[in-house]
Amino acid sequence: MQLIHDFFVNMMIILALLFIYYQFFREENLAPTSSLKRKFLSGLYAGIIGVFLMIYSIQVDATTIVDLRHIPLLLVTLYGGPVPGGIALIVIQITRFIIGINLSSFVSLGLLTSLYIGYLIFREWKVGIFIKAFWMLIYSNLVFSILIVYLLLDIKSLFSEINVLFWITSAVTGVMALYTTEHLRKINHLFKEYKKSATIDPLTGLNNVRSFDDALNRAIQEATANDEKPLSLLVIDIDHFKKVNDTYGHASGDIVLTQFGKTLRSAARLNDIVSRNGGEEFTILLGDCTNREALEIGERVRSMIEENSFAINKDVSIHITASLGASTFPETVPSPAQLYREADEALYHAKRSGRNRICSNEQTMKVYEY
């Protein structure tokens, strides 16, 4: 009963610490392409899990302890590759030597090294991750039976209590740990996608209206605190976009919107905030930008849109135009809170004046035609 109790404790330690790990690293799942820092931290954490497992290990004889330290080594090597796996191996084995330098500790070194090399080989197998993990677990159990049970403990029966319990617990814990890992990785991926979709327009990849509002509010606070740096805003609307949807379909309209967003991004400055506010309306928030500079950027945008050919498919390309409204604090609006409203008014004045032009709110009757 004590063996079952101790193996169960090992199982719970692994599952609990896995859950904690994925709460700390929610932004990015461990992968071969992860940064060196991420790999190092993941390997270190896997090593710490191994240390906890040794603390709550099963004392077989005066010098030999048995536990499930190979499970975190398996997981971190499977998902992260040689670097995190190697770090986990070093951490676990150094701790094992601290516990005691004897024959068992050197056998442990041979066991973990053999497992690590085997894991690296198995992870290159072009099969599903559950199949890889299954054979890794079988390999782990076989190596354990040979090095620990047969050679170190000198137990010739494969059906000895320690060996049978290790096989069962290792298999059950390994499957549970892998299932838990996959589940948590999926949750983290969905969380990341949800977080991204909350701020990014999925069609164009630009900021969405919520992200624009946040950026505008931050810019307004900065402009209010330091009115020496002008803040400008361009509101942009595609002319007669409904005709595009009616003629070519909404799917083609989405293609045009995607290309339109790329055109805006290439025409804007590096630090400008380009957003899709909804439908065919876009904005460009221009920090430290005078009204004249905003009009120059707006004209560059208008010109690039007019000259660009928007490919709907490999056989059909169309030309479109856009109207723009501009406002600047403190040059053309007395309060930064009025930026959007005034730029929007200027946009509609540009549309009423013939479209394909930019209008500043400085004098709504003054239209800048090019």
Salt bridges, closest charged atoms under 4 A:
ASP6 OD1 - HIS5 ND1 3.28
GLU27 OE2 - LYS195 NZ 3.28
GLU28 OE1 - ARG38 NH1 3.81
ASP67 OD1 - ARG69 NE 2.71
GLU124 OE2 - ARG123 NH1 3.17
ASP154 OD1 - LYS156 NZ 2.82
ASP201 OD1 - ARG276 NH1 3.29
ASP237 OD2 - LYS351 NZ 2.91
ASP239 OD1 - LYS351 NZ 3.31
ASP246 OD2 - LYS242 NZ 2.81
ASP272 OD1 - ARG269 NH2 2.87
GLU296 OE2 - ARG292 NE 3.68
GLU299 OE1 - ARG302 NE 2.76
GLU306 OE1 - ARG302 NH1 3.03
GLU342 OE2 - ARG341 NH2 3.78
GLU369 OE2 - ARG357 NH1 3.09
